Amino acid sequence: MLDTQFLNEKATKFRSALKKVKKIIDKGPDQFKETPMYPDRVQYYMIIAYDELDQIACHLLREMLGIKKKENCINELASQDIFSGKISRALNDFQKFRDDIFKKKFNYSAEQMYVSIKNILDNLYDNFIQELGSLVKEIKSKEPKLKIPVNLKKVNEQAKAVRSSVKKIRLFLNYPFEEFKKSPMFIDRTRYFLVVAVDSSLWICRHILRKLRSPHKKCFEGLFNEGIISKKTAEDLNDLLLLRDVFANPEKEIKLEELFKIAEKSIYVFDSYIKQISQAIIGTSESGKYRS
């Protein structure tokens, strides 16, 4: 799902950098060439604008098309026919300008720079933000409405941390207990990933209760009272939370048999937790059945 807050922040910074460039370019080619500081300033602000635009492009590719790239996304975005031909050509021109700057080690002639940048500005300055806004509005209208107005991107990040930790714990538990207890690495990593899973679960819990404006002091109990998770899941998570500091501190001893059993149980607890909060947020037919 698109993160509109992220896109708004990036688009605002992109527009702000281009506005500074436009202010200089609008002075005309003669003044641009005759004022030594102008080319340097324009290059600086264009690089800032490029970085913000590239982050927008990477986010759109990932969330709309499943193309996972962390940088150099602008040409890829331009090739997807998401924007008008005019915008797509300007995106390619922007990428080329940025590449040329680095290839020429910032020794771009003022005359050539003025022409290139004016062409990019004429096509991007007003049109890109307008088309981006229309695109986001169209996509958001097709996304499912959340039953709880959470920051879905951040909740997903924490949920992934829980799932990843559970996956790693499960790998350690594939070994017999006799082998597990002889491996300091298995013991240490199991304790560590239990802490990660507890912390991420607690973050999700607090975030949901804040969005619901729920005053509960005991977080997981609060989720149960709000009908989001079952009583058993709440109790099991609270038990793990009480042990969190024991897991985190290697100087605090815990019987290995107990650690092994807790780890085994935690897999089912965390799996159930993620499923239940997902149902509550997305609003499937299962949500709300835990309300007391």
VENUR-V351891 format. One record per pair of residues at least 24 apart in sequence whose C-alpha atoms are under 8 Angstrom apart, sorted by sequence separation. I is the first residue (numbers start at 0). GAP is how many residues later the second one is. D is the distance in whole Angstrom. If there is no record, write none. Layout:
<<I/GAP/D> <I/GAP/D>>
This chain:
<<20/24/6> <168/24/7> <19/25/7> <20/25/7> <167/25/7> <168/25/8> <93/26/6> <239/26/8> <17/27/7> <92/27/7> <165/27/7> <16/28/5> <17/28/7> <164/28/5> <165/28/8> <16/29/7> <89/29/8> <90/29/8> <164/29/7> <89/30/6> <16/31/6> <17/31/6> <164/31/7> <165/31/7> <16/32/5> <164/32/6> <236/32/7> <89/33/6> <90/33/8> <235/33/7> <236/33/8> <13/34/7> <14/34/7> <89/34/7> <161/34/7> <162/34/8> <13/35/5> <160/35/7> <161/35/5> <12/36/7> <13/36/8> <86/36/6> <160/36/7> <161/36/8> <232/36/6> <85/37/7> <86/37/6> <13/38/5> <161/38/6> <12/39/7> <13/39/6> <160/39/7> <161/39/7> <197/39/8> <232/39/7> <86/40/7> <232/40/7> <10/41/7> <86/41/6> <158/41/7> <9/42/5> <10/42/7> <157/42/5> <158/42/7> <197/42/7> <9/43/7> <157/43/7> <197/43/6> <49/44/7> <228/44/7> <9/45/7> <10/45/8> <49/45/8> <157/45/7> <158/45/8> <9/46/7> <157/46/7> <197/46/7> <228/47/6> <49/48/7> <82/48/7> <227/48/7> <228/48/7> <6/49/6> <154/49/6> <194/49/6> <227/49/6> <193/50/8> <46/51/7> <45/52/8> <194/52/6> <227/52/6> <193/53/7> <194/53/6> <191/55/7> <190/56/5> <191/56/6> <1/57/8> <149/57/7> <190/57/7> <1/58/7> <149/58/6> <227/59/7> <230/59/7> <147/60/7> <226/60/8> <227/60/6> <229/60/5> <1/61/6> <149/61/6> <226/61/5> <227/61/8> <228/61/6> <0/62/6> <1/62/8> <148/62/7> <187/62/8> <226/62/6> <227/62/6> <0/63/8> <42/63/8> <147/63/7> <226/63/4> <227/63/7> <147/64/7> <226/64/3> <225/65/6> <226/65/7> <223/66/7> <224/66/6> <223/67/7> <224/67/6> <223/68/8> <186/69/8> <193/69/7> <200/69/8> <38/71/6> <189/73/7> <196/73/8> <38/74/8> <180/75/6> <32/77/6> <31/78/7> <32/78/7> <176/80/8> <28/82/7> <31/82/7> <176/83/7> <28/85/7> <172/87/8> <24/89/7> <172/90/8> <172/91/7> <24/92/8> <24/93/7> <168/94/7> <169/94/8> <169/97/7> <168/98/8> <21/99/7> <165/100/8> <165/101/6> <17/103/8> <165/104/7> <18/106/8> <17/107/7> <162/107/8> <161/108/7> <162/108/7> <14/110/7> <14/114/8> <158/115/7> <10/118/7> <149/131/8> <3/132/8> <147/132/7> <148/132/8> <146/133/7> <147/133/5> <1/134/8> <146/134/5> <147/134/8> <145/135/6> <146/135/6> <145/136/5> <146/136/5> <1/137/8> <144/137/7> <145/137/7> <1/138/7> <143/138/7> <0/142/7> <2/150/7> <0/151/8> <0/152/8>>
